[in-house]
Amino acid sequence: MHVFLAVKPRTCPVVTVRCKMLNPPNRCESDNCDCPGPMKCCMSVCGKECLQPNQGTTLGQYF
């Protein structure tokens, strides 16, 4: 019997800014189906995308 986690361990990076686009397009929907390896489907600056978890940086700090 195989058990698959719906959510990969670790957490997404913190996003401090958001784009002004209403309903930005998502590049992923779930960790296991859409994101390779250790990457997670996380809210990014503009929509969801596959990101490395817990990188110790804050997305958007330079925007």
mmCIF file of the N, C-alpha and C atoms, coordinates in Angstrom:
data_MODEL
# 
_entry.id   MODEL 
# 
loop_
_atom_site.group_PDB 
_atom_site.id 
_atom_site.type_symbol 
_atom_site.label_atom_id 
_atom_site.label_alt_id 
_atom_site.label_comp_id 
_atom_site.label_asym_id 
_atom_site.label_entity_id 
_atom_site.label_seq_id 
_atom_site.pdbx_PDB_ins_code 
_atom_site.Cartn_x 
_atom_site.Cartn_y 
_atom_site.Cartn_z 
_atom_site.occupancy 
_atom_site.B_iso_or_equiv 
_atom_site.pdbx_formal_charge 
_atom_site.auth_seq_id 
_atom_site.auth_comp_id 
_atom_site.auth_asym_id 
_atom_site.auth_atom_id 
_atom_site.pdbx_PDB_model_num 
ATOM 1   N N  . MET A 1 1  ? 0.846  -1.178 0.000   1.00 0.00 ? 1  MET A N  1 
ATOM 2   C CA . MET A 1 1  ? 0.000  0.000  0.000   1.00 0.00 ? 1  MET A CA 1 
ATOM 3   C C  . MET A 1 1  ? 0.888  1.237  0.000   1.00 0.00 ? 1  MET A C  1 
ATOM 4   N N  . HIS A 1 2  ? 0.617  2.183  -0.878  1.00 0.00 ? 2  HIS A N  1 
ATOM 5   C CA . HIS A 1 2  ? 1.369  3.431  -0.946  1.00 0.00 ? 2  HIS A CA 1 
ATOM 6   C C  . HIS A 1 2  ? 0.528  4.568  -0.392  1.00 0.00 ? 2  HIS A C  1 
ATOM 7   N N  . VAL A 1 3  ? 1.155  5.422  0.379   1.00 0.00 ? 3  VAL A N  1 
ATOM 8   C CA . VAL A 1 3  ? 0.474  6.591  0.922   1.00 0.00 ? 3  VAL A CA 1 
ATOM 9   C C  . VAL A 1 3  ? 1.173  7.822  0.380   1.00 0.00 ? 3  VAL A C  1 
ATOM 10  N N  . PHE A 1 4  ? 0.424  8.718  -0.207  1.00 0.00 ? 4  PHE A N  1 
ATOM 11  C CA . PHE A 1 4  ? 0.986  9.948  -0.742  1.00 0.00 ? 4  PHE A CA 1 
ATOM 12  C C  . PHE A 1 4  ? 0.487  11.128 0.076   1.00 0.00 ? 4  PHE A C  1 
ATOM 13  N N  . LEU A 1 5  ? 1.392  11.997 0.459   1.00 0.00 ? 5  LEU A N  1 
ATOM 14  C CA . LEU A 1 5  ? 1.005  13.204 1.178   1.00 0.00 ? 5  LEU A CA 1 
ATOM 15  C C  . LEU A 1 5  ? 0.466  14.228 0.197   1.00 0.00 ? 5  LEU A C  1 
ATOM 16  N N  . ALA A 1 6  ? -0.634 14.872 0.541   1.00 0.00 ? 6  ALA A N  1 
ATOM 17  C CA . ALA A 1 6  ? -1.200 15.909 -0.320  1.00 0.00 ? 6  ALA A CA 1 
ATOM 18  C C  . ALA A 1 6  ? -0.362 17.175 -0.240  1.00 0.00 ? 6  ALA A C  1 
ATOM 19  N N  . VAL A 1 7  ? 0.304  17.372 0.889   1.00 0.00 ? 7  VAL A N  1 
ATOM 20  C CA . VAL A 1 7  ? 1.130  18.558 1.090   1.00 0.00 ? 7  VAL A CA 1 
ATOM 21  C C  . VAL A 1 7  ? 2.517  18.101 1.510   1.00 0.00 ? 7  VAL A C  1 
ATOM 22  N N  . LYS A 1 8  ? 3.534  18.627 0.868   1.00 0.00 ? 8  LYS A N  1 
ATOM 23  C CA . LYS A 1 8  ? 4.913  18.273 1.216   1.00 0.00 ? 8  LYS A CA 1 
ATOM 24  C C  . LYS A 1 8  ? 5.302  18.959 2.522   1.00 0.00 ? 8  LYS A C  1 
ATOM 25  N N  . PRO A 1 9  ? 6.247  18.376 3.266   1.00 0.00 ? 9  PRO A N  1 
ATOM 26  C CA . PRO A 1 9  ? 6.673  18.992 4.523   1.00 0.00 ? 9  PRO A CA 1 
ATOM 27  C C  . PRO A 1 9  ? 7.384  20.322 4.289   1.00 0.00 ? 9  PRO A C  1 
ATOM 28  N N  . ARG A 1 10 ? 7.582  21.062 5.339   1.00 0.00 ? 10 ARG A N  1 
ATOM 29  C CA . ARG A 1 10 ? 8.190  22.395 5.351   1.00 0.00 ? 10 ARG A CA 1 
ATOM 30  C C  . ARG A 1 10 ? 7.152  23.433 4.939   1.00 0.00 ? 10 ARG A C  1 
ATOM 31  N N  . THR A 1 11 ? 7.519  24.681 5.027   1.00 0.00 ? 11 THR A N  1 
ATOM 32  C CA . THR A 1 11 ? 6.559  25.748 4.748   1.00 0.00 ? 11 THR A CA 1 
ATOM 33  C C  . THR A 1 11 ? 7.014  26.622 3.593   1.00 0.00 ? 11 THR A C  1 
ATOM 34  N N  . CYS A 1 12 ? 6.070  27.358 3.055   1.00 0.00 ? 12 CYS A N  1 
ATOM 35  C CA . CYS A 1 12 ? 6.349  28.271 1.945   1.00 0.00 ? 12 CYS A CA 1 
ATOM 36  C C  . CYS A 1 12 ? 7.037  29.535 2.457   1.00 0.00 ? 12 CYS A C  1 
ATOM 37  N N  . PRO A 1 13 ? 7.827  30.183 1.593   1.00 0.00 ? 13 PRO A N  1 
ATOM 38  C CA . PRO A 1 13 ? 8.431  31.457 1.981   1.00 0.00 ? 13 PRO A CA 1 
ATOM 39  C C  . PRO A 1 13 ? 7.358  32.524 2.192   1.00 0.00 ? 13 PRO A C  1 
ATOM 40  N N  . VAL A 1 14 ? 7.669  33.501 3.008   1.00 0.00 ? 14 VAL A N  1 
ATOM 41  C CA . VAL A 1 14 ? 6.747  34.603 3.289   1.00 0.00 ? 14 VAL A CA 1 
ATOM 42  C C  . VAL A 1 14 ? 6.768  35.583 2.122   1.00 0.00 ? 14 VAL A C  1 
ATOM 43  N N  . VAL A 1 15 ? 5.587  36.030 1.715   1.00 0.00 ? 15 VAL A N  1 
ATOM 44  C CA . VAL A 1 15 ? 5.468  37.010 0.632   1.00 0.00 ? 15 VAL A CA 1 
ATOM 45  C C  . VAL A 1 15 ? 5.008  38.323 1.249   1.00 0.00 ? 15 VAL A C  1 
ATOM 46  N N  . THR A 1 16 ? 5.757  39.389 1.040   1.00 0.00 ? 16 THR A N  1 
ATOM 47  C CA . THR A 1 16 ? 5.416  40.666 1.676   1.00 0.00 ? 16 THR A CA 1 
ATOM 48  C C  . THR A 1 16 ? 4.702  41.638 0.750   1.00 0.00 ? 16 THR A C  1 
ATOM 49  N N  . VAL A 1 17 ? 4.709  41.373 -0.539  1.00 0.00 ? 17 VAL A N  1 
ATOM 50  C CA . VAL A 1 17 ? 3.995  42.238 -1.487  1.00 0.00 ? 17 VAL A CA 1 
ATOM 51  C C  . VAL A 1 17 ? 3.157  41.362 -2.408  1.00 0.00 ? 17 VAL A C  1 
ATOM 52  N N  . ARG A 1 18 ? 2.162  41.958 -3.018  1.00 0.00 ? 18 ARG A N  1 
ATOM 53  C CA . ARG A 1 18 ? 1.306  41.259 -3.974  1.00 0.00 ? 18 ARG A CA 1 
ATOM 54  C C  . ARG A 1 18 ? 1.203  42.101 -5.237  1.00 0.00 ? 18 ARG A C  1 
ATOM 55  N N  . CYS A 1 19 ? 1.014  41.430 -6.365  1.00 0.00 ? 19 CYS A N  1 
ATOM 56  C CA . CYS A 1 19 ? 0.819  42.173 -7.606  1.00 0.00 ? 19 CYS A CA 1 
ATOM 57  C C  . CYS A 1 19 ? -0.575 42.800 -7.586  1.00 0.00 ? 19 CYS A C  1 
ATOM 58  N N  . LYS A 1 20 ? -0.786 43.771 -8.423  1.00 0.00 ? 20 LYS A N  1 
ATOM 59  C CA . LYS A 1 20 ? -2.067 44.474 -8.455  1.00 0.00 ? 20 LYS A CA 1 
ATOM 60  C C  . LYS A 1 20 ? -3.072 43.820 -9.394  1.00 0.00 ? 20 LYS A C  1 
ATOM 61  N N  . MET A 1 21 ? -2.666 42.744 -10.059 1.00 0.00 ? 21 MET A N  1 
ATOM 62  C CA . MET A 1 21 ? -3.552 42.038 -10.985 1.00 0.00 ? 21 MET A CA 1 
ATOM 63  C C  . MET A 1 21 ? -4.655 41.328 -10.202 1.00 0.00 ? 21 MET A C  1 
ATOM 64  N N  . LEU A 1 22 ? -5.895 41.504 -10.636 1.00 0.00 ? 22 LEU A N  1 
ATOM 65  C CA . LEU A 1 22 ? -6.992 40.771 -10.024 1.00 0.00 ? 22 LEU A CA 1 
ATOM 66  C C  . LEU A 1 22 ? -6.956 39.338 -10.533 1.00 0.00 ? 22 LEU A C  1 
ATOM 67  N N  . ASN A 1 23 ? -7.099 38.386 -9.634  1.00 0.00 ? 23 ASN A N  1 
ATOM 68  C CA . ASN A 1 23 ? -7.079 36.968 -9.991  1.00 0.00 ? 23 ASN A CA 1 
ATOM 69  C C  . ASN A 1 23 ? -5.874 36.594 -10.850 1.00 0.00 ? 23 ASN A C  1 
ATOM 70  N N  . PRO A 1 24 ? -4.666 36.759 -10.333 1.00 0.00 ? 24 PRO A N  1 
ATOM 71  C CA . PRO A 1 24 ? -3.478 36.403 -11.118 1.00 0.00 ? 24 PRO A CA 1 
ATOM 72  C C  . PRO A 1 24 ? -3.477 34.912 -11.448 1.00 0.00 ? 24 PRO A C  1 
ATOM 73  N N  . PRO A 1 25 ? -2.887 34.526 -12.569 1.00 0.00 ? 25 PRO A N  1 
ATOM 74  C CA . PRO A 1 25 ? -2.876 33.110 -12.946 1.00 0.00 ? 25 PRO A CA 1 
ATOM 75  C C  . PRO A 1 25 ? -1.993 32.286 -12.007 1.00 0.00 ? 25 PRO A C  1 
ATOM 76  N N  . ASN A 1 26 ? -2.451 31.098 -11.702 1.00 0.00 ? 26 ASN A N  1 
ATOM 77  C CA . ASN A 1 26 ? -1.665 30.171 -10.888 1.00 0.00 ? 26 ASN A CA 1 
ATOM 78  C C  . ASN A 1 26 ? -0.875 29.254 -11.803 1.00 0.00 ? 26 ASN A C  1 
ATOM 79  N N  . ARG A 1 27 ? 0.359  28.986 -11.444 1.00 0.00 ? 27 ARG A N  1 
ATOM 80  C CA . ARG A 1 27 ? 1.206  28.087 -12.224 1.00 0.00 ? 27 ARG A CA 1 
ATOM 81  C C  . ARG A 1 27 ? 1.214  26.682 -11.632 1.00 0.00 ? 27 ARG A C  1 
ATOM 82  N N  . CYS A 1 28 ? 0.544  26.512 -10.488 1.00 0.00 ? 28 CYS A N  1 
ATOM 83  C CA . CYS A 1 28 ? 0.408  25.200 -9.861  1.00 0.00 ? 28 CYS A CA 1 
ATOM 84  C C  . CYS A 1 28 ? -0.847 25.206 -9.003  1.00 0.00 ? 28 CYS A C  1 
ATOM 85  N N  . GLU A 1 29 ? -1.287 24.007 -8.621  1.00 0.00 ? 29 GLU A N  1 
ATOM 86  C CA . GLU A 1 29 ? -2.458 23.872 -7.753  1.00 0.00 ? 29 GLU A CA 1 
ATOM 87  C C  . GLU A 1 29 ? -2.147 23.059 -6.496  1.00 0.00 ? 29 GLU A C  1 
ATOM 88  N N  . SER A 1 30 ? -1.221 22.088 -6.610  1.00 0.00 ? 30 SER A N  1 
ATOM 89  C CA . SER A 1 30 ? -0.881 21.263 -5.447  1.00 0.00 ? 30 SER A CA 1 
ATOM 90  C C  . SER A 1 30 ? 0.596  20.882 -5.482  1.00 0.00 ? 30 SER A C  1 
ATOM 91  N N  . ASP A 1 31 ? 1.141  20.568 -4.319  1.00 0.00 ? 31 ASP A N  1 
ATOM 92  C CA . ASP A 1 31 ? 2.556  20.209 -4.191  1.00 0.00 ? 31 ASP A CA 1 
ATOM 93  C C  . ASP A 1 31 ? 2.914  18.976 -5.018  1.00 0.00 ? 31 ASP A C  1 
ATOM 94  N N  . ASN A 1 32 ? 2.215  17.882 -4.795  1.00 0.00 ? 32 ASN A N  1 
ATOM 95  C CA . ASN A 1 32 ? 2.601  16.602 -5.392  1.00 0.00 ? 32 ASN A CA 1 
ATOM 96  C C  . ASN A 1 32 ? 2.289  16.486 -6.873  1.00 0.00 ? 32 ASN A C  1 
ATOM 97  N N  . CYS A 1 33 ? 1.208  17.062 -7.321  1.00 0.00 ? 33 CYS A N  1 
ATOM 98  C CA . CYS A 1 33 ? 0.822  16.920 -8.732  1.00 0.00 ? 33 CYS A CA 1 
ATOM 99  C C  . CYS A 1 33 ? 1.574  17.877 -9.646  1.00 0.00 ? 33 CYS A C  1 
ATOM 100 N N  . ASP A 1 34 ? 1.899  19.047 -9.158  1.00 0.00 ? 34 ASP A N  1 
ATOM 101 C CA . ASP A 1 34 ? 2.428  20.094 -10.027 1.00 0.00 ? 34 ASP A CA 1 
ATOM 102 C C  . ASP A 1 34 ? 3.885  20.472 -9.792  1.00 0.00 ? 34 ASP A C  1 
ATOM 103 N N  . CYS A 1 35 ? 4.422  20.187 -8.626  1.00 0.00 ? 35 CYS A N  1 
ATOM 104 C CA . CYS A 1 35 ? 5.760  20.672 -8.283  1.00 0.00 ? 35 CYS A CA 1 
ATOM 105 C C  . CYS A 1 35 ? 6.759  19.516 -8.136  1.00 0.00 ? 35 CYS A C  1 
ATOM 106 N N  . PRO A 1 36 ? 7.878  19.580 -8.858  1.00 0.00 ? 36 PRO A N  1 
ATOM 107 C CA . PRO A 1 36 ? 8.869  18.504 -8.807  1.00 0.00 ? 36 PRO A CA 1 
ATOM 108 C C  . PRO A 1 36 ? 9.703  18.528 -7.525  1.00 0.00 ? 36 PRO A C  1 
ATOM 109 N N  . GLY A 1 37 ? 10.216 17.367 -7.168  1.00 0.00 ? 37 GLY A N  1 
ATOM 110 C CA . GLY A 1 37 ? 11.147 17.263 -6.042  1.00 0.00 ? 37 GLY A CA 1 
ATOM 111 C C  . GLY A 1 37 ? 10.619 17.885 -4.767  1.00 0.00 ? 37 GLY A C  1 
ATOM 112 N N  . PRO A 1 38 ? 11.464 18.638 -4.065  1.00 0.00 ? 38 PRO A N  1 
ATOM 113 C CA . PRO A 1 38 ? 11.070 19.223 -2.784  1.00 0.00 ? 38 PRO A CA 1 
ATOM 114 C C  . PRO A 1 38 ? 10.263 20.517 -2.927  1.00 0.00 ? 38 PRO A C  1 
ATOM 115 N N  . MET A 1 39 ? 10.056 20.975 -4.149  1.00 0.00 ? 39 MET A N  1 
ATOM 116 C CA . MET A 1 39 ? 9.363  22.250 -4.344  1.00 0.00 ? 39 MET A CA 1 
ATOM 117 C C  . MET A 1 39 ? 7.909  22.156 -3.892  1.00 0.00 ? 39 MET A C  1 
ATOM 118 N N  . LYS A 1 40 ? 7.371  23.296 -3.435  1.00 0.00 ? 40 LYS A N  1 
ATOM 119 C CA . LYS A 1 40 ? 5.994  23.381 -2.959  1.00 0.00 ? 40 LYS A CA 1 
ATOM 120 C C  . LYS A 1 40 ? 5.215  24.381 -3.796  1.00 0.00 ? 40 LYS A C  1 
ATOM 121 N N  . CYS A 1 41 ? 3.910  24.147 -3.909  1.00 0.00 ? 41 CYS A N  1 
ATOM 122 C CA . CYS A 1 41 ? 3.022  25.091 -4.578  1.00 0.00 ? 41 CYS A CA 1 
ATOM 123 C C  . CYS A 1 41 ? 2.671  26.170 -3.554  1.00 0.00 ? 41 CYS A C  1 
ATOM 124 N N  . CYS A 1 42 ? 3.231  27.360 -3.739  1.00 0.00 ? 42 CYS A N  1 
ATOM 125 C CA . CYS A 1 42 ? 3.110  28.437 -2.755  1.00 0.00 ? 42 CYS A CA 1 
ATOM 126 C C  . CYS A 1 42 ? 2.566  29.710 -3.393  1.00 0.00 ? 42 CYS A C  1 
ATOM 127 N N  . MET A 1 43 ? 1.916  30.528 -2.574  1.00 0.00 ? 43 MET A N  1 
ATOM 128 C CA . MET A 1 43 ? 1.516  31.847 -3.035  1.00 0.00 ? 43 MET A CA 1 
ATOM 129 C C  . MET A 1 43 ? 2.787  32.652 -3.243  1.00 0.00 ? 43 MET A C  1 
ATOM 130 N N  . SER A 1 44 ? 2.910  33.254 -4.408  1.00 0.00 ? 44 SER A N  1 
ATOM 131 C CA . SER A 1 44 ? 4.080  34.052 -4.748  1.00 0.00 ? 44 SER A CA 1 
ATOM 132 C C  . SER A 1 44 ? 3.660  35.511 -4.848  1.00 0.00 ? 44 SER A C  1 
ATOM 133 N N  . VAL A 1 45 ? 4.501  36.323 -5.422  1.00 0.00 ? 45 VAL A N  1 
ATOM 134 C CA . VAL A 1 45 ? 4.186  37.741 -5.581  1.00 0.00 ? 45 VAL A CA 1 
ATOM 135 C C  . VAL A 1 45 ? 2.921  37.907 -6.423  1.00 0.00 ? 45 VAL A C  1 
ATOM 136 N N  . CYS A 1 46 ? 2.756  37.056 -7.444  1.00 0.00 ? 46 CYS A N  1 
ATOM 137 C CA . CYS A 1 46 ? 1.597  37.172 -8.333  1.00 0.00 ? 46 CYS A CA 1 
ATOM 138 C C  . CYS A 1 46 ? 1.069  35.776 -8.685  1.00 0.00 ? 46 CYS A C  1 
ATOM 139 N N  . GLY A 1 47 ? 0.205  35.234 -7.863  1.00 0.00 ? 47 GLY A N  1 
ATOM 140 C CA . GLY A 1 47 ? -0.351 33.905 -8.078  1.00 0.00 ? 47 GLY A CA 1 
ATOM 141 C C  . GLY A 1 47 ? 0.499  32.815 -7.438  1.00 0.00 ? 47 GLY A C  1 
ATOM 142 N N  . LYS A 1 48 ? 0.033  31.581 -7.557  1.00 0.00 ? 48 LYS A N  1 
ATOM 143 C CA . LYS A 1 48 ? 0.762  30.437 -6.994  1.00 0.00 ? 48 LYS A CA 1 
ATOM 144 C C  . LYS A 1 48 ? 1.776  29.916 -7.995  1.00 0.00 ? 48 LYS A C  1 
ATOM 145 N N  . GLU A 1 49 ? 2.929  29.472 -7.475  1.00 0.00 ? 49 GLU A N  1 
ATOM 146 C CA . GLU A 1 49 ? 3.945  28.844 -8.311  1.00 0.00 ? 49 GLU A CA 1 
ATOM 147 C C  . GLU A 1 49 ? 4.785  27.900 -7.463  1.00 0.00 ? 49 GLU A C  1 
ATOM 148 N N  . CYS A 1 50 ? 5.515  27.012 -8.121  1.00 0.00 ? 50 CYS A N  1 
ATOM 149 C CA . CYS A 1 50 ? 6.380  26.061 -7.420  1.00 0.00 ? 50 CYS A CA 1 
ATOM 150 C C  . CYS A 1 50 ? 7.627  26.793 -6.922  1.00 0.00 ? 50 CYS A C  1 
ATOM 151 N N  . LEU A 1 51 ? 7.847  26.736 -5.614  1.00 0.00 ? 51 LEU A N  1 
ATOM 152 C CA . LEU A 1 51 ? 8.983  27.423 -4.993  1.00 0.00 ? 51 LEU A CA 1 
ATOM 153 C C  . LEU A 1 51 ? 9.724  26.469 -4.065  1.00 0.00 ? 51 LEU A C  1 
ATOM 154 N N  . GLN A 1 52 ? 10.986 26.764 -3.814  1.00 0.00 ? 52 GLN A N  1 
ATOM 155 C CA . GLN A 1 52 ? 11.746 26.025 -2.812  1.00 0.00 ? 52 GLN A CA 1 
ATOM 156 C C  . GLN A 1 52 ? 11.230 26.445 -1.436  1.00 0.00 ? 52 GLN A C  1 
ATOM 157 N N  . PRO A 1 53 ? 10.911 25.509 -0.556  1.00 0.00 ? 53 PRO A N  1 
ATOM 158 C CA . PRO A 1 53 ? 10.406 25.872 0.767   1.00 0.00 ? 53 PRO A CA 1 
ATOM 159 C C  . PRO A 1 53 ? 11.503 26.385 1.689   1.00 0.00 ? 53 PRO A C  1 
ATOM 160 N N  . ASN A 1 54 ? 11.117 27.242 2.611   1.00 0.00 ? 54 ASN A N  1 
ATOM 161 C CA . ASN A 1 54 ? 11.994 27.710 3.690   1.00 0.00 ? 54 ASN A CA 1 
ATOM 162 C C  . ASN A 1 54 ? 13.389 28.096 3.242   1.00 0.00 ? 54 ASN A C  1 
ATOM 163 N N  . GLN A 1 55 ? 13.494 28.990 2.320   1.00 0.00 ? 55 GLN A N  1 
ATOM 164 C CA . GLN A 1 55 ? 14.809 29.412 1.843   1.00 0.00 ? 55 GLN A CA 1 
ATOM 165 C C  . GLN A 1 55 ? 15.439 30.478 2.732   1.00 0.00 ? 55 GLN A C  1 
ATOM 166 N N  . GLY A 1 56 ? 14.682 30.999 3.678   1.00 0.00 ? 56 GLY A N  1 
ATOM 167 C CA . GLY A 1 56 ? 15.230 32.013 4.564   1.00 0.00 ? 56 GLY A CA 1 
ATOM 168 C C  . GLY A 1 56 ? 15.187 33.405 3.962   1.00 0.00 ? 56 GLY A C  1 
ATOM 169 N N  . THR A 1 57 ? 14.526 33.540 2.814   1.00 0.00 ? 57 THR A N  1 
ATOM 170 C CA . THR A 1 57 ? 14.385 34.850 2.193   1.00 0.00 ? 57 THR A CA 1 
ATOM 171 C C  . THR A 1 57 ? 12.917 35.213 2.144   1.00 0.00 ? 57 THR A C  1 
ATOM 172 N N  . THR A 1 58 ? 12.646 36.454 1.961   1.00 0.00 ? 58 THR A N  1 
ATOM 173 C CA . THR A 1 58 ? 11.284 36.933 1.846   1.00 0.00 ? 58 THR A CA 1 
ATOM 174 C C  . THR A 1 58 ? 11.053 37.377 0.417   1.00 0.00 ? 58 THR A C  1 
ATOM 175 N N  . LEU A 1 59 ? 10.096 36.770 -0.255  1.00 0.00 ? 59 LEU A N  1 
ATOM 176 C CA . LEU A 1 59 ? 9.805  37.151 -1.631  1.00 0.00 ? 59 LEU A CA 1 
ATOM 177 C C  . LEU A 1 59 ? 9.229  38.552 -1.667  1.00 0.00 ? 59 LEU A C  1 
ATOM 178 N N  . GLY A 1 60 ? 9.695  39.341 -2.578  1.00 0.00 ? 60 GLY A N  1 
ATOM 179 C CA . GLY A 1 60 ? 9.153  40.676 -2.741  1.00 0.00 ? 60 GLY A CA 1 
ATOM 180 C C  . GLY A 1 60 ? 9.925  41.753 -2.015  1.00 0.00 ? 60 GLY A C  1 
ATOM 181 N N  . GLN A 1 61 ? 10.942 41.405 -1.254  1.00 0.00 ? 61 GLN A N  1 
ATOM 182 C CA . GLN A 1 61 ? 11.646 42.434 -0.502  1.00 0.00 ? 61 GLN A CA 1 
ATOM 183 C C  . GLN A 1 61 ? 12.406 43.393 -1.401  1.00 0.00 ? 61 GLN A C  1 
ATOM 184 N N  . TYR A 1 62 ? 12.671 43.008 -2.638  1.00 0.00 ? 62 TYR A N  1 
ATOM 185 C CA . TYR A 1 62 ? 13.401 43.874 -3.548  1.00 0.00 ? 62 TYR A CA 1 
ATOM 186 C C  . TYR A 1 62 ? 12.527 44.468 -4.635  1.00 0.00 ? 62 TYR A C  1 
ATOM 187 N N  . PHE A 1 63 ? 11.209 44.273 -4.546  1.00 0.00 ? 63 PHE A N  1 
ATOM 188 C CA . PHE A 1 63 ? 10.304 44.796 -5.570  1.00 0.00 ? 63 PHE A CA 1 
ATOM 189 C C  . PHE A 1 63 ? 9.799  46.163 -5.191  1.00 0.00 ? 63 PHE A C  1 
# 
